[in-house]
Amino acid sequence: MNISKRYIVDEQGNPKEVIIPMEDFRKIEELLGWDLNDEAVQQLREARRDRESGNKDAYVDLDSI
């Protein structure tokens, strides 16, 4: 992924902030899951618990989809 960016620097030239295009921010937001609603986050947490505890009854066979 290539992200266009502009750095905002202080008086000494040290980077303090970065400006990126909104389109790139949306891609990052999606990759990190920041765009998920509370219900989706809860479902992912439940899925993680099921996976970590080995609860195979929570899984759906791909052939049934």
C-alpha positions as CSV (number, residue, x, y, z in Angstrom):
1,M,0.0,0.0,0.0
2,N,1.4,3.4,-1.0
3,I,0.2,6.3,1.1
4,S,0.7,9.9,0.1
5,K,1.6,12.0,3.1
6,R,2.7,15.5,4.2
7,Y,4.6,16.0,7.4
8,I,4.0,18.9,9.7
9,V,7.2,19.8,11.5
10,D,8.1,22.0,14.5
11,E,10.5,24.9,14.5
12,Q,13.5,22.5,14.8
13,G,12.3,20.4,11.8
14,N,11.1,17.5,13.9
15,P,8.0,15.7,12.5
16,K,4.9,16.3,14.7
17,E,1.9,15.4,12.5
18,V,1.1,13.8,9.2
19,I,-1.6,14.7,6.7
20,I,-2.9,11.9,4.5
21,P,-5.6,11.9,1.8
22,M,-9.1,10.9,3.1
23,E,-9.2,8.0,0.7
24,D,-6.0,6.6,2.3
25,F,-7.3,7.2,5.8
26,R,-10.5,5.2,4.9
27,K,-8.4,2.3,3.7
28,I,-6.4,2.3,6.9
29,E,-9.6,2.6,9.0
30,E,-11.0,-0.5,7.2
31,L,-7.8,-2.5,7.6
32,L,-7.7,-1.8,11.4
33,G,-11.4,-2.4,11.8
34,W,-12.2,1.1,13.0
35,D,-15.2,1.2,10.7
36,L,-17.0,-1.7,12.4
37,N,-20.1,-1.1,14.5
38,D,-20.5,-2.3,18.1
39,E,-22.4,-5.4,17.0
40,A,-19.7,-6.5,14.6
41,V,-17.0,-6.0,17.2
42,Q,-19.0,-8.1,19.7
43,Q,-19.4,-10.9,17.1
44,L,-15.7,-10.9,16.4
45,R,-15.0,-11.1,20.2
46,E,-17.3,-14.0,20.5
47,A,-15.7,-15.8,17.6
48,R,-12.3,-15.3,19.1
49,R,-13.5,-16.8,22.4
50,D,-15.0,-19.7,20.5
51,R,-11.8,-20.3,18.6
52,E,-9.6,-20.0,21.6
53,S,-11.7,-22.3,23.7
54,G,-12.0,-24.9,20.8
55,N,-15.8,-24.6,20.6
56,K,-16.3,-26.3,17.2
57,D,-20.1,-26.2,17.6
58,A,-19.9,-22.4,16.9
59,Y,-18.4,-23.0,13.5
60,V,-20.4,-23.3,10.3
61,D,-19.5,-25.9,7.7
62,L,-18.6,-24.1,4.4
63,D,-20.7,-26.5,2.4
64,S,-23.8,-25.4,4.3
65,I,-23.4,-21.8,3.2
